[in-house]
């Protein structure tokens, strides 16, 4: 066994949490690939225009408690979904069995400049609600704890760069800059030429997960 691998029993559980403005459908291509390999797949949905960040987080805590009670699992969070998962993991009741691994997909670890740039626009504020305000707030983003479990972050770099790009020449995925996604206590960061929207469905994601999560061969391994 390599030190970088997390070993789980076969047919463990995986929970996908989508990003802001998306739905559980965005992760289905990756979940279908994992399901073919024997995983039990699950999704968690939410509407940012209807609930506060804390209200969504609290529902996610309940879902994690129930899922982890069923056995070993990993969790995947795209964009805001990763922020929600980091917060939810830190708010699990004492004694809760923890997921074995967290996979982040283009998830900001610090304030997102796109949220800050658009925050004054009424359509953006209406559509993103409290979650949009959180992503733009240095104080609130600093209050989201680093990952409480082993974590791999897949960061896209195929966003537009140049004089007229909001990111200048900095690598980005079109929504989140590399500097906004890196760091934050993540033990492994993987850069891929993928745009933000396609991170949850790109074939590389299932391959990365199965490369770092291996089935247990024997109890003595």
Secondary structure, DSSP 8 states (H G I E B T S, - for coil): --TT-EEE-TT-EEEEE--TT--GGGGHHHHHHHHHTT-EEEEE---TTTS-HHHHHHHHHHHHHHHHTTS-EEEEEETHHHHHHHHHHHTS-TT----SEEEEES--SS--HHHHHHTT-HHHHHHHHHHHHHHH-HHHHHTS---SS-EEEEEE--S--STTSTTTTS-B-SSSBHHHHS-SS-SEEEEES--GGGTTT-HHHHHHHHHHEEE-S-TT-
